[in-house]
Amino acid sequence: MVEQYTEDSIITLDWREHIRRRPGMYIGKLGDGNSHDDGIYVLIKEVIDNAVDEYMMGFGKKIDINISDQKVRVRDYGRGIPLGKVVEVASKMNTGAKYDSKVFKKCVGLNGVGIKAVNALSIDFVVRSHREGNVKAADFSRGLLAKEYPIHKSDEPSGTEIIFEPDPEMFGKFHFLAEYIEAQVQNYVYLNSGLVINLNNTRYFSKNGLMDLLEANMSSPGMYPIISLKGEDIEIAMTHGTQYGEEYYSFVNGQYTTQGGTHLQAFREGIVKTIREFYKKDFDIADIRTSIIGAISIKVEEPVFESQTKTKLGSKDMTPNGLSIRNFVGDFLKKELDNFLHRNPDTAEILLKKIQDSERERKNMAGIQKLARERAKQVSLHNRKLRDCKIHFNSNHERRIESTLFITEGDSASGSITTARDVNTQAVFSLKGKPLNTYGLDRKIVYQNEEFNLLQAALNIEESLDDLRYNNVVIATDADVDGMHIRLLLITFFLNFFPELVKKRHLHILQTPLFRVRDKKNTFYCYTDEEKRNAIVACGKNPEITRFKGLGEISPGEFKRFIGNDMRLEPVVLRKDDTIPDMLEFYMGKNTPTRQDFIIDNLRVEEDNIKPESQEIPLEEAS
């Protein structure tokens, strides 16, 4: 029976209730910390944004961040919140100084929501403002004021201190991954040369801005020295590497716009136009941009983002006066990149050769690509290999952040996942046997090998990651030696041809339980031997113990709980010092005595299986 729609159906929520009922509107997805875009990292970002905005306005040269267990502390040394407004700034929606562009120009947080969302989604939230020798503090819990302290004298320098602990009622059993927070902090210092951020007593600082960012993220040296161009409200860095595809890092007012936007599109267009005019040749767009790695940072008054999480710039104008972002970026490149190439003929010559090499390779590949696309149609991609999710059928781009593709092997495993999945947001791609080891092979293999060709098509990453169809790409294989080998082969494929998929933190490993321990009253699913021992103790005498050696042995009914809200994903993370060519050569190249010694030293024997003690990446932890 349909509920009656009456006056009683209309509900008015206060600000904190609205945030807690609809957190996705404010921080994207909740998550448990395994994914870089999980909500707990957005909470940290919202607080740091405010501290960085103070630096951008010329107040305070350092920020202290301490993260211990599940508590976060951020202390800046800016002006401090006006003492009479401390409570309102933390708990009253649409309250803040950033509506006044004279006080905060070209900042990220412009809508007075961010810190309030942190407050509402934290079990404990403390705000302290030190200002001109005085301090004002207030304590909150889940957005409710717990205690307000009177203003009193303080010997501490001016600035704002925020301490918060995300609410486990909202985020469950979450944890912070150091790699994600370090990446956040590094981006802040790259974009704000001269700013010092101390994260758990480790100092982060950048002298060369986006040039440092590219050097830190490149897996191998560029074909030519990084081109660094700086102007008022804009900075650009670029080179060409040896990887396939394009790789970009884009920022607006210090905000990492992971989904790009109008500024990134203008950057990509401007590079093509400038290079064509410089060489006086109508090069193909792909030949110019293939293997490029670039970064752009612009500063805009009152930027318009496409969501509260600010991952994509929607502004078309720089200012209310109507200055076009496209023209601003394009004109800057036309002048500065053209001047650079004229002043650096050696770089211009290398760049020209690179474009010509790409042109030859593209023409040689054209026939292979055409046949591959025809074959993809013939095998009926969407019926044979890919069981898609409904998000893509109704073009719901806003929900794409929730989408997941499971890559699995074998009919029984793919059958279990397909039956158990959420058909709205989860898709399944089925492999047939072990994939090819692509180490040392060129891009032709992506089109010649049917499974890789279909996987590339399913992900929609042939040209770039811009239209990646799934936010999370999850390798789901058995917890045995063969399953581990398949994982390594797939990771090798992505690192070899689509490294940006890994660098942008889209690739994950699905963790499923190794054991089920149960008696007449209790059932425990155990992911480690320690969990199994604890479950045996909890069950008492003679419990039934099942060892899941393959995903196909887990019934769809059970599988549903392992790929639902409590799904455990281990992100594939490249460490700062990892270089992809060297890493692939060591782990996937010829079997050298050094690698044999490494494997022997890292064997872990656990009952009847040889398996790694941890399934996290870097690669050696999965060898």
Buried (B, 14 or more C-beta within 10 A) or exposed (E): EEEEEEEEEEEEEEBBBBBBEEBBBBBBBBBBBBBBBBBBBBBBBBBBBBBBBBBBBEBBEBBBBBBEEBBBBBBBBBBBBEBEBBBBBBBEBEBBBBEEBEEBBBBBBBEBBBBBBBBBBBBBBBBBBBBEEBBBBBBBBBBEBEEEEEBEEBEEEBBBBBBBBBBEEBBBEBEBBEBBBBBBBBBBBBBBBEBBBBBEEEEBBBEBBBBBBBBEBBBEEBBBEBBBBBEEBBBBBBBBBBBBBBBBBBBBBBBBBBBBBBBBBBBBBBBBBBBBEBBEEEBBEBBBBBBBBBBBBBBBBBBBBBBBBBBBBEBEBBEEEEEBBBEBBBBBBBEBBBEBBEEBEEBBEBBBEBBEBBBEBBEEBEEBBEEBBEBBEEEEBEEEBBBBBBBBEEEBEEBBBBBBBBBBBBEBBBBBBBEBBBEBBBBBBBBEEEBBBBBEBEBBBBBBBBBBBBBBBBBBBBEBBBEBBBBBBBBBBBBBEBBBBBBBBBBBBBBBBBBBBBBBBBBBBBBBBBBBBBBEEEBBBBBBEEBBEBBBEEBEEEBEBBBBBBBBBBEEEBBBBBBEEEBBBBBBBBEEEBEBBEBBBBBBBEEEEEBEEBEEEEEEEEEEEEBBEEBBBBBBEBB
